[in-house]
């Protein structure tokens, strides 16, 4: 995998469709989640399209494409978050925002209404080789 932290985060997020498809319980829990959002880093966000709990598309945000919300963090924060056993304060999306290493912006309703879904979705790469 690339040694550049930004590239490592993007490559890890690109694996979300396959990881999500294999997580049947997560897809079932998120069956009412259909949205588009930005995740990743501030310098290189990734656009996720989620339909009925499945990540159907991962790509670079395009010009004039909209997204409901954005959750972006420093590359080092993502890499720590994805460790098999993250340290306290690095284990949770909202803890990352409290630490000041991540930001949550936009229409927060779909994120907060499905908070556990998004926490589990973005933690899917945890413990795998990031």
N, CA, C and O atoms as a GROMACS GRO file, in nm:
protein
  520
    1UNK      N    1   0.085  -0.118   0.000
    1UNK     CA    2   0.000   0.000   0.000
    1UNK      C    3   0.090   0.124   0.000
    1UNK      O    4   0.204   0.119   0.047
    2UNK      N    5   0.038   0.232  -0.052
    2UNK     CA    6   0.115   0.356  -0.064
    2UNK      C    7   0.156   0.406   0.074
    2UNK      O    8   0.085   0.388   0.173
    3UNK      N    9   0.273   0.470   0.080
    3UNK     CA   10   0.321   0.521   0.208
    3UNK      C   11   0.261   0.658   0.240
    3UNK      O   12   0.263   0.701   0.355
    4UNK      N   13   0.208   0.728   0.140
    4UNK     CA   14   0.145   0.858   0.161
    4UNK      C   15   0.016   0.838   0.240
    4UNK      O   16  -0.073   0.766   0.195
    5UNK      N   17   0.003   0.903   0.357
    5UNK     CA   18  -0.118   0.883   0.439
    5UNK      C   19  -0.248   0.917   0.366
    5UNK      O   20  -0.348   0.848   0.383
    6UNK      N   21  -0.248   1.023   0.286
    6UNK     CA   22  -0.369   1.060   0.210
    6UNK      C   23  -0.409   0.947   0.116
    6UNK      O   24  -0.527   0.913   0.106
    7UNK      N   25  -0.311   0.890   0.046
    7UNK     CA   26  -0.338   0.781  -0.048
    7UNK      C   27  -0.385   0.656   0.026
    7UNK      O   28  -0.470   0.582  -0.024
    8UNK      N   29  -0.330   0.631   0.145
    8UNK     CA   30  -0.372   0.515   0.223
    8UNK      C   31  -0.517   0.528   0.267
    8UNK      O   32  -0.593   0.431   0.263
    9UNK      N   33  -0.556   0.648   0.307
    9UNK     CA   34  -0.695   0.671   0.348
    9UNK      C   35  -0.788   0.651   0.229
    9UNK      O   36  -0.889   0.583   0.240
   10UNK      N   37  -0.754   0.710   0.114
   10UNK     CA   38  -0.838   0.696  -0.005
   10UNK      C   39  -0.849   0.550  -0.048
   10UNK      O   40  -0.957   0.504  -0.084
   11UNK      N   41  -0.738   0.477  -0.044
   11UNK     CA   42  -0.739   0.335  -0.083
   11UNK      C   43  -0.825   0.253   0.014
   11UNK      O   44  -0.896   0.162  -0.028
   12UNK      N   45  -0.818   0.285   0.140
   12UNK     CA   46  -0.898   0.213   0.239
   12UNK      C   47  -1.046   0.241   0.218
   12UNK      O   48  -1.127   0.149   0.222
   13UNK      N   49  -1.081   0.366   0.196
   13UNK     CA   50  -1.221   0.401   0.174
   13UNK      C   51  -1.274   0.340   0.045
   13UNK      O   52  -1.393   0.309   0.036
   14UNK      N   53  -1.189   0.321  -0.054
   14UNK     CA   54  -1.230   0.258  -0.179
   14UNK      C   55  -1.274   0.113  -0.159
   14UNK      O   56  -1.346   0.058  -0.243
   15UNK      N   57  -1.233   0.052  -0.049
   15UNK     CA   58  -1.272  -0.086  -0.020
   15UNK      C   59  -1.408  -0.096   0.049
   15UNK      O   60  -1.458  -0.207   0.070
   16UNK      N   61  -1.468   0.017   0.084
   16UNK     CA   62  -1.595   0.014   0.158
   16UNK      C   63  -1.708  -0.061   0.087
   16UNK      O   64  -1.782  -0.132   0.155
   17UNK      N   65  -1.727  -0.051  -0.045
   17UNK     CA   66  -1.837  -0.127  -0.106
   17UNK      C   67  -1.827  -0.277  -0.080
   17UNK      O   68  -1.926  -0.341  -0.047
   18UNK      N   69  -1.708  -0.333  -0.095
   18UNK     CA   70  -1.691  -0.477  -0.072
   18UNK      C   71  -1.706  -0.511   0.076
   18UNK      O   72  -1.770  -0.611   0.110
   19UNK      N   73  -1.648  -0.430   0.162
   19UNK     CA   74  -1.660  -0.456   0.307
   19UNK      C   75  -1.805  -0.445   0.352
   19UNK      O   76  -1.850  -0.525   0.434
   20UNK      N   77  -1.877  -0.349   0.300
   20UNK     CA   78  -2.017  -0.329   0.336
   20UNK      C   79  -2.102  -0.444   0.285
   20UNK      O   80  -2.188  -0.495   0.357
   21UNK      N   81  -2.079  -0.486   0.163
   21UNK     CA   82  -2.157  -0.597   0.107
   21UNK      C   83  -2.140  -0.724   0.189
   21UNK      O   84  -2.233  -0.805   0.199
   22UNK      N   85  -2.023  -0.743   0.248
   22UNK     CA   86  -1.998  -0.862   0.329
   22UNK      C   87  -2.056  -0.851   0.470
   22UNK      O   88  -2.064  -0.950   0.542
   23UNK      N   89  -2.096  -0.732   0.510
   23UNK     CA   90  -2.150  -0.708   0.645
   23UNK      C   91  -2.303  -0.705   0.638
   23UNK      O   92  -2.364  -0.598   0.640
   24UNK      N   93  -2.364  -0.822   0.630
   24UNK     CA   94  -2.508  -0.833   0.610
   24UNK      C   95  -2.589  -0.765   0.720
   24UNK      O   96  -2.690  -0.700   0.692
   25UNK      N   97  -2.545  -0.778   0.844
   25UNK     CA   98  -2.618  -0.716   0.955
   25UNK      C   99  -2.615  -0.563   0.943
   25UNK      O  100  -2.713  -0.496   0.974
   26UNK      N  101  -2.504  -0.509   0.899
   26UNK     CA  102  -2.493  -0.364   0.881
   26UNK      C  103  -2.586  -0.317   0.770
   26UNK      O  104  -2.655  -0.216   0.784
   27UNK      N  105  -2.588  -0.389   0.659
   27UNK     CA  106  -2.677  -0.353   0.547
   27UNK      C  107  -2.823  -0.360   0.592
   27UNK      O  108  -2.903  -0.273   0.558
   28UNK      N  109  -2.856  -0.462   0.668
   28UNK     CA  110  -2.994  -0.476   0.717
   28UNK      C  111  -3.029  -0.358   0.809
   28UNK      O  112  -3.138  -0.301   0.798
   29UNK      N  113  -2.937  -0.321   0.898
   29UNK     CA  114  -2.961  -0.208   0.989
   29UNK      C  115  -2.974  -0.077   0.911
   29UNK      O  116  -3.052   0.010   0.950
   30UNK      N  117  -2.900  -0.064   0.803
   30UNK     CA  118  -2.902   0.059   0.726
   30UNK      C  119  -2.997   0.058   0.608
   30UNK      O  120  -2.985   0.141   0.518
   31UNK      N  121  -3.092  -0.035   0.606
   31UNK     CA  122  -3.179  -0.050   0.489
   31UNK      C  123  -3.258   0.077   0.455
   31UNK      O  124  -3.305   0.091   0.342
   32UNK      N  125  -3.274   0.168   0.550
   32UNK     CA  126  -3.346   0.292   0.523
   32UNK      C  127  -3.252   0.409   0.496
   32UNK      O  128  -3.297   0.522   0.480
   33UNK      N  129  -3.121   0.382   0.490
   33UNK     CA  130  -3.022   0.488   0.466
   33UNK      C  131  -2.993   0.497   0.316
   33UNK      O  132  -2.939   0.404   0.256
   34UNK      N  133  -3.029   0.608   0.259
   34UNK     CA  134  -2.997   0.638   0.121
   34UNK      C  135  -2.952   0.784   0.119
   34UNK      O  136  -3.031   0.874   0.145
   35UNK      N  137  -2.825   0.805   0.089
   35UNK     CA  138  -2.770   0.940   0.094
   35UNK      C  139  -2.638   0.946   0.017
   35UNK      O  140  -2.584   0.843  -0.023
   36UNK      N  141  -2.589   1.064  -0.001
   36UNK     CA  142  -2.457   1.086  -0.056
   36UNK      C  143  -2.382   1.176   0.042
   36UNK      O  144  -2.437   1.274   0.092
   37UNK      N  145  -2.259   1.140   0.071
   37UNK     CA  146  -2.182   1.215   0.170
   37UNK      C  147  -2.034   1.215   0.132
   37UNK      O  148  -1.989   1.136   0.049
   38UNK      N  149  -1.962   1.305   0.194
   38UNK     CA  150  -1.817   1.312   0.177
   38UNK      C  151  -1.752   1.258   0.303
   38UNK      O  152  -1.792   1.292   0.414
   39UNK      N  153  -1.652   1.175   0.285
   39UNK     CA  154  -1.571   1.127   0.396
   39UNK      C  155  -1.426   1.132   0.351
   39UNK      O  156  -1.398   1.159   0.234
   40UNK      N  157  -1.336   1.108   0.442
   40UNK     CA  158  -1.195   1.109   0.406
   40UNK      C  159  -1.122   1.222   0.473
   40UNK      O  160  -1.149   1.257   0.588
   41UNK      N  161  -1.030   1.281   0.399
   41UNK     CA  162  -0.949   1.389   0.454
   41UNK      C  163  -0.996   1.523   0.397
   41UNK      O  164  -1.073   1.528   0.301
   42UNK      N  165  -0.950   1.630   0.458
   42UNK     CA  166  -0.986   1.763   0.409
   42UNK      C  167  -0.926   1.788   0.271
   42UNK      O  168  -0.990   1.850   0.186
   43UNK      N  169  -0.806   1.741   0.249
   43UNK     CA  170  -0.738   1.764   0.122
   43UNK      C  171  -0.789   1.673   0.011
   43UNK      O  172  -0.788   1.710  -0.106
   44UNK      N  173  -0.834   1.552   0.048
   44UNK     CA  174  -0.877   1.455  -0.053
   44UNK      C  175  -1.003   1.383  -0.006
   44UNK      O  176  -0.997   1.266   0.031
   45UNK      N  177  -1.117   1.453  -0.008
   45UNK     CA  178  -1.240   1.386   0.033
   45UNK      C  179  -1.283   1.282  -0.071
   45UNK      O  180  -1.247   1.290  -0.188
   46UNK      N  181  -1.361   1.187  -0.024
   46UNK     CA  182  -1.414   1.081  -0.109
   46UNK      C  183  -1.566   1.089  -0.099
   46UNK      O  184  -1.621   1.108   0.009
   47UNK      N  185  -1.632   1.074  -0.212
   47UNK     CA  186  -1.779   1.082  -0.214
   47UNK      C  187  -1.836   0.941  -0.207
   47UNK      O  188  -1.805   0.856  -0.292
   48UNK      N  189  -1.919   0.916  -0.106
   48UNK     CA  190  -1.986   0.787  -0.091
   48UNK      C  191  -2.131   0.801  -0.134
   48UNK      O  192  -2.200   0.895  -0.095
   49UNK      N  193  -2.177   0.707  -0.214
   49UNK     CA  194  -2.318   0.696  -0.246
   49UNK      C  195  -2.369   0.572  -0.175
   49UNK      O  196  -2.318   0.462  -0.197
   50UNK      N  197  -2.468   0.590  -0.090
   50UNK     CA  198  -2.525   0.481  -0.012
   50UNK      C  199  -2.671   0.467  -0.052
   50UNK      O  200  -2.747   0.563  -0.046
   51UNK      N  201  -2.709   0.346  -0.092
   51UNK     CA  202  -2.846   0.317  -0.132
   51UNK      C  203  -2.894   0.196  -0.051
   51UNK      O  204  -2.837   0.088  -0.061
   52UNK      N  205  -2.998   0.216   0.028
   52UNK     CA  206  -3.057   0.110   0.110
   52UNK      C  207  -2.951   0.039   0.194
   52UNK      O  208  -2.952  -0.083   0.206
   53UNK      N  209  -2.860   0.117   0.252
   53UNK     CA  210  -2.760   0.062   0.342
   53UNK      C  211  -2.636   0.007   0.275
   53UNK      O  212  -2.542  -0.032   0.344
   54UNK      N  213  -2.634   0.002   0.143
   54UNK     CA  214  -2.516  -0.049   0.070
   54UNK      C  215  -2.438   0.067   0.010
   54UNK      O  216  -2.495   0.160  -0.048
   55UNK      N  217  -2.307   0.061   0.024
   55UNK     CA  218  -2.222   0.160  -0.042
   55UNK      C  219  -2.213   0.117  -0.188
   55UNK      O  220  -2.151   0.016  -0.220
   56UNK      N  221  -2.274   0.196  -0.275
   56UNK     CA  222  -2.281   0.158  -0.416
   56UNK      C  223  -2.174   0.225  -0.501
   56UNK      O  224  -2.141   0.179  -0.610
   57UNK      N  225  -2.120   0.336  -0.449
   57UNK     CA  226  -2.020   0.408  -0.528
   57UNK      C  227  -1.926   0.483  -0.435
   57UNK      O  228  -1.968   0.543  -0.336
   58UNK      N  229  -1.799   0.480  -0.469
   58UNK     CA  230  -1.696   0.555  -0.400
   58UNK      C  231  -1.615   0.626  -0.507
   58UNK      O  232  -1.567   0.562  -0.601
   59UNK      N  233  -1.600   0.756  -0.494
   59UNK     CA  234  -1.524   0.828  -0.594
   59UNK      C  235  -1.491   0.968  -0.550
   59UNK      O  236  -1.530   1.012  -0.442
   60UNK      N  237  -1.419   1.036  -0.635
   60UNK     CA  238  -1.383   1.174  -0.607
   60UNK      C  239  -1.507   1.262  -0.624
   60UNK      O  240  -1.589   1.237  -0.713
   61UNK      N  241  -1.522   1.363  -0.539
   61UNK     CA  242  -1.637   1.453  -0.556
   61UNK      C  243  -1.623   1.530  -0.687
   61UNK      O  244  -1.516   1.581  -0.719
   62UNK      N  245  -1.731   1.536  -0.761
   62UNK     CA  246  -1.729   1.606  -0.889
   62UNK      C  247  -1.782   1.747  -0.877
   62UNK      O  248  -1.848   1.783  -0.779
   63UNK      N  249  -1.754   1.824  -0.977
   63UNK     CA  250  -1.803   1.960  -0.984
   63UNK      C  251  -1.956   1.958  -0.990
   63UNK      O  252  -2.013   1.884  -1.070
   64UNK      N  253  -2.019   2.037  -0.911
   64UNK     CA  254  -2.165   2.052  -0.904
   64UNK      C  255  -2.237   1.929  -0.850
   64UNK      O  256  -2.358   1.918  -0.865
   65UNK      N  257  -2.166   1.836  -0.789
   65UNK     CA  258  -2.230   1.724  -0.721
   65UNK      C  259  -2.258   1.766  -0.577
   65UNK      O  260  -2.176   1.832  -0.514
   66UNK      N  261  -2.372   1.727  -0.528
   66UNK     CA  262  -2.407   1.763  -0.392
   66UNK      C  263  -2.385   1.645  -0.298
   66UNK      O  264  -2.380   1.529  -0.340
   67UNK      N  265  -2.373   1.677  -0.172
   67UNK     CA  266  -2.367   1.575  -0.069
   67UNK      C  267  -2.439   1.631   0.053
   67UNK      O  268  -2.441   1.752   0.075
   68UNK      N  269  -2.499   1.542   0.132
   68UNK     CA  270  -2.578   1.586   0.246
   68UNK      C  271  -2.490   1.635   0.361
   68UNK      O  272  -2.521   1.735   0.425
   69UNK      N  273  -2.380   1.563   0.386
   69UNK     CA  274  -2.292   1.602   0.495
   69UNK      C  275  -2.151   1.557   0.461
   69UNK      O  276  -2.129   1.481   0.367
   70UNK      N  277  -2.057   1.606   0.540
   70UNK     CA  278  -1.916   1.568   0.522
   70UNK      C  279  -1.857   1.534   0.658
   70UNK      O  280  -1.874   1.608   0.755
   71UNK      N  281  -1.788   1.421   0.664
   71UNK     CA  282  -1.710   1.386   0.781
   71UNK      C  283  -1.567   1.369   0.733
   71UNK      O  284  -1.535   1.272   0.663
   72UNK      N  285  -1.481   1.463   0.770
   72UNK     CA  286  -1.342   1.460   0.725
   72UNK      C  287  -1.250   1.467   0.844
   72UNK      O  288  -1.279   1.534   0.944
   73UNK      N  289  -1.138   1.398   0.833
   73UNK     CA  290  -1.041   1.393   0.942
   73UNK      C  291  -0.900   1.396   0.886
   73UNK      O  292  -0.879   1.372   0.767
   74UNK      N  293  -0.805   1.425   0.972
   74UNK     CA  294  -0.665   1.419   0.932
   74UNK      C  295  -0.631   1.274   0.897
   74UNK      O  296  -0.687   1.181   0.955
   75UNK      N  297  -0.540   1.254   0.802
   75UNK     CA  298  -0.504   1.117   0.765
   75UNK      C  299  -0.457   1.034   0.884
   75UNK      O  300  -0.490   0.916   0.895
   76UNK      N  301  -0.380   1.094   0.972
   76UNK     CA  302  -0.330   1.022   1.089
   76UNK      C  303  -0.445   0.979   1.180
   76UNK      O  304  -0.437   0.873   1.244
   77UNK      N  305  -0.550   1.059   1.187
   77UNK     CA  306  -0.666   1.024   1.269
   77UNK      C  307  -0.737   0.901   1.211
   77UNK      O  308  -0.776   0.811   1.286
   78UNK      N  309  -0.753   0.898   1.079
   78UNK     CA  310  -0.815   0.781   1.016
   78UNK      C  311  -0.732   0.656   1.042
   78UNK      O  312  -0.786   0.551   1.078
   79UNK      N  313  -0.603   0.666   1.024
   79UNK     CA  314  -0.517   0.549   1.042
   79UNK      C  315  -0.520   0.499   1.186
   79UNK      O  316  -0.515   0.378   1.209
   80UNK      N  317  -0.528   0.589   1.281
   80UNK     CA  318  -0.540   0.548   1.421
   80UNK      C  319  -0.679   0.487   1.447
   80UNK      O  320  -0.691   0.388   1.518
   81UNK      N  321  -0.783   0.548   1.390
   81UNK     CA  322  -0.920   0.500   1.405
   81UNK      C  323  -0.934   0.356   1.352
   81UNK      O  324  -1.010   0.277   1.408
   82UNK      N  325  -0.860   0.323   1.246
   82UNK     CA  326  -0.870   0.191   1.184
   82UNK      C  327  -0.778   0.086   1.246
   82UNK      O  328  -0.777  -0.028   1.201
   83UNK      N  329  -0.701   0.122   1.350
   83UNK     CA  330  -0.620   0.021   1.417
   83UNK      C  331  -0.712  -0.083   1.479
   83UNK      O  332  -0.826  -0.053   1.511
   84UNK      N  333  -0.663  -0.208   1.496
   84UNK     CA  334  -0.749  -0.312   1.556
   84UNK      C  335  -0.805  -0.271   1.692
   84UNK      O  336  -0.922  -0.298   1.720
   85UNK      N  337  -0.725  -0.208   1.775
   85UNK     CA  338  -0.769  -0.157   1.905
   85UNK      C  339  -0.723  -0.012   1.918
   85UNK      O  340  -0.616   0.014   1.973
   86UNK      N  341  -0.803   0.082   1.867
   86UNK     CA  342  -0.762   0.223   1.874
   86UNK      C  343  -0.750   0.269   2.019
   86UNK      O  344  -0.818   0.219   2.109
   87UNK      N  345  -0.665   0.364   2.039
   87UNK     CA  346  -0.649   0.423   2.172
   87UNK      C  347  -0.775   0.500   2.210
   87UNK      O  348  -0.849   0.544   2.123
   88UNK      N  349  -0.800   0.518   2.340
   88UNK     CA  350  -0.915   0.598   2.383
   88UNK      C  351  -0.910   0.737   2.319
   88UNK      O  352  -0.804   0.800   2.312
   89UNK      N  353  -1.024   0.783   2.274
   89UNK     CA  354  -1.032   0.913   2.208
   89UNK      C  355  -1.009   0.905   2.058
   89UNK      O  356  -1.033   1.002   1.986
   90UNK      N  357  -0.963   0.792   2.009
   90UNK     CA  358  -0.939   0.770   1.866
   90UNK      C  359  -1.031   0.660   1.813
   90UNK      O  360  -1.021   0.623   1.696
   91UNK      N  361  -1.118   0.608   1.896
   91UNK     CA  362  -1.198   0.491   1.864
   91UNK      C  363  -1.335   0.523   1.806
   91UNK      O  364  -1.403   0.433   1.757
   92UNK      N  365  -1.376   0.649   1.808
   92UNK     CA  366  -1.513   0.686   1.775
   92UNK      C  367  -1.514   0.812   1.690
   92UNK      O  368  -1.432   0.902   1.709
   93UNK      N  369  -1.606   0.819   1.595
   93UNK     CA  370  -1.613   0.935   1.506
   93UNK      C  371  -1.635   1.065   1.582
   93UNK      O  372  -1.569   1.165   1.555
   94UNK      N  373  -1.728   1.063   1.677
   94UNK     CA  374  -1.754   1.186   1.751
   94UNK      C  375  -1.639   1.221   1.844
   94UNK      O  376  -1.615   1.339   1.871
   95UNK      N  377  -1.567   1.121   1.893
   95UNK     CA  378  -1.448   1.149   1.974
   95UNK      C  379  -1.342   1.219   1.890
   95UNK      O  380  -1.269   1.305   1.940
   96UNK      N  381  -1.333   1.182   1.763
   96UNK     CA  382  -1.236   1.249   1.675
   96UNK      C  383  -1.271   1.397   1.657
   96UNK      O  384  -1.182   1.481   1.652
   97UNK      N  385  -1.400   1.427   1.647
   97UNK     CA  386  -1.439   1.569   1.634
   97UNK      C  387  -1.409   1.644   1.764
   97UNK      O  388  -1.366   1.759   1.761
   98UNK      N  389  -1.432   1.578   1.876
   98UNK     CA  390  -1.404   1.641   2.005
   98UNK      C  391  -1.255   1.669   2.021
   98UNK      O  392  -1.216   1.771   2.078
   99UNK      N  393  -1.172   1.579   1.969
   99UNK     CA  394  -1.026   1.597   1.974
   99UNK      C  395  -0.979   1.710   1.883
   99UNK      O  396  -0.868   1.762   1.900
  100UNK      N  397  -1.062   1.749   1.787
  100UNK     CA  398  -1.023   1.854   1.693
  100UNK      C  399  -0.948   1.802   1.571
  100UNK      O  400  -0.888   1.881   1.497
  101UNK      N  401  -0.951   1.670   1.549
  101UNK     CA  402  -0.880   1.613   1.434
  101UNK      C  403  -0.976   1.575   1.322
  101UNK      O  404  -0.934   1.523   1.219
  102UNK      N  405  -1.106   1.601   1.343
  102UNK     CA  406  -1.207   1.571   1.242
  102UNK      C  407  -1.314   1.679   1.246
  102UNK      O  408  -1.329   1.750   1.345
  103UNK      N  409  -1.387   1.690   1.136
  103UNK     CA  410  -1.496   1.786   1.131
  103UNK      C  411  -1.619   1.719   1.069
  103UNK      O  412  -1.608   1.631   0.985
  104UNK      N  413  -1.733   1.764   1.114
  104UNK     CA  414  -1.862   1.716   1.066
  104UNK      C  415  -1.940   1.839   1.023
  104UNK      O  416  -1.965   1.929   1.103
  105UNK      N  417  -1.978   1.843   0.895
  105UNK     CA  418  -2.041   1.963   0.839
  105UNK      C  419  -2.160   1.925   0.752
  105UNK      O  420  -2.170   1.812   0.705
  106UNK      N  421  -2.249   2.020   0.732
  106UNK     CA  422  -2.361   2.002   0.640
  106UNK      C  423  -2.490   1.968   0.712
  106UNK      O  424  -2.509   2.006   0.828
  107UNK      N  425  -2.578   1.898   0.643
  107UNK     CA  426  -2.706   1.855   0.699
  107UNK      C  427  -2.680   1.732   0.784
  107UNK      O  428  -2.663   1.622   0.730
  108UNK      N  429  -2.676   1.749   0.914
  108UNK     CA  430  -2.638   1.641   1.004
  108UNK      C  431  -2.750   1.541   1.031
  108UNK      O  432  -2.726   1.437   1.093
  109UNK      N  433  -2.871   1.570   0.986
  109UNK     CA  434  -2.982   1.480   1.016
  109UNK      C  435  -2.958   1.337   0.969
  109UNK      O  436  -2.974   1.245   1.050
  110UNK      N  437  -2.920   1.312   0.843
  110UNK     CA  438  -2.900   1.171   0.804
  110UNK      C  439  -2.788   1.103   0.882
  110UNK      O  440  -2.793   0.983   0.908
  111UNK      N  441  -2.687   1.179   0.919
  111UNK     CA  442  -2.576   1.122   0.996
  111UNK      C  443  -2.622   1.088   1.138
  111UNK      O  444  -2.601   0.975   1.185
  112UNK      N  445  -2.683   1.183   1.206
  112UNK     CA  446  -2.722   1.161   1.345
  112UNK      C  447  -2.840   1.065   1.358
  112UNK      O  448  -2.847   0.990   1.456
  113UNK      N  449  -2.932   1.065   1.262
  113UNK     CA  450  -3.045   0.973   1.267
  113UNK      C  451  -3.000   0.828   1.247
  113UNK      O  452  -3.070   0.734   1.286
  114UNK      N  453  -2.884   0.810   1.186
  114UNK     CA  454  -2.830   0.677   1.159
  114UNK      C  455  -2.688   0.666   1.213
  114UNK      O  456  -2.600   0.606   1.150
  115UNK      N  457  -2.666   0.724   1.329
  115UNK     CA  458  -2.532   0.737   1.385
  115UNK      C  459  -2.460   0.602   1.399
  115UNK      O  460  -2.345   0.590   1.358
  116UNK      N  461  -2.526   0.504   1.455
  116UNK     CA  462  -2.459   0.375   1.473
  116UNK      C  463  -2.424   0.311   1.339
  116UNK      O  464  -2.320   0.246   1.327
  117UNK      N  465  -2.510   0.328   1.240
  117UNK     CA  466  -2.480   0.276   1.106
  117UNK      C  467  -2.350   0.338   1.052
  117UNK      O  468  -2.262   0.266   1.005
  118UNK      N  469  -2.339   0.471   1.060
  118UNK     CA  470  -2.219   0.537   1.007
  118UNK      C  471  -2.095   0.503   1.088
  118UNK      O  472  -1.986   0.488   1.033
  119UNK      N  473  -2.111   0.492   1.221
  119UNK     CA  474  -1.997   0.452   1.304
  119UNK      C  475  -1.946   0.315   1.262
  119UNK      O  476  -1.826   0.294   1.246
  120UNK      N  477  -2.039   0.221   1.245
  120UNK     CA  478  -2.000   0.085   1.208
  120UNK      C  479  -1.950   0.078   1.064
  120UNK      O  480  -1.855   0.005   1.035
  121UNK      N  481  -2.012   0.151   0.974
  121UNK     CA  482  -1.968   0.153   0.834
  121UNK      C  483  -1.824   0.201   0.822
  121UNK      O  484  -1.741   0.136   0.758
  122UNK      N  485  -1.795   0.314   0.884
  122UNK     CA  486  -1.661   0.371   0.870
  122UNK      C  487  -1.557   0.295   0.951
  122UNK      O  488  -1.437   0.314   0.931
  123UNK      N  489  -1.601   0.210   1.042
  123UNK     CA  490  -1.508   0.126   1.118
  123UNK      C  491  -1.485  -0.008   1.051
  123UNK      O  492  -1.403  -0.086   1.100
  124UNK      N  493  -1.552  -0.039   0.941
  124UNK     CA  494  -1.534  -0.168   0.874
  124UNK      C  495  -1.388  -0.200   0.841
  124UNK      O  496  -1.348  -0.316   0.853
  125UNK      N  497  -1.307  -0.102   0.799
  125UNK     CA  498  -1.167  -0.136   0.769
  125UNK      C  499  -1.082  -0.162   0.893
  125UNK      O  500  -0.965  -0.198   0.880
  126UNK      N  501  -1.138  -0.144   1.011
  126UNK     CA  502  -1.062  -0.158   1.135
  126UNK      C  503  -0.998  -0.296   1.144
  126UNK      O  504  -1.064  -0.400   1.128
  127UNK      N  505  -0.870  -0.295   1.169
  127UNK     CA  506  -0.798  -0.420   1.186
  127UNK      C  507  -0.748  -0.483   1.058
  127UNK      O  508  -0.663  -0.572   1.061
  128UNK      N  509  -0.800  -0.437   0.944
  128UNK     CA  510  -0.747  -0.489   0.818
  128UNK      C  511  -0.625  -0.408   0.781
  128UNK      O  512  -0.599  -0.305   0.844
  129UNK      N  513  -0.551  -0.450   0.684
  129UNK     CA  514  -0.429  -0.377   0.648
  129UNK      C  515  -0.467  -0.247   0.579
  129UNK      O  516  -0.512  -0.247   0.464
  130UNK      N  517  -0.450  -0.135   0.651
  130UNK     CA  518  -0.481  -0.003   0.596
  130UNK      C  519  -0.357   0.063   0.543
  130UNK      O  520  -0.364   0.176   0.493
   0.00000   0.00000   0.00000
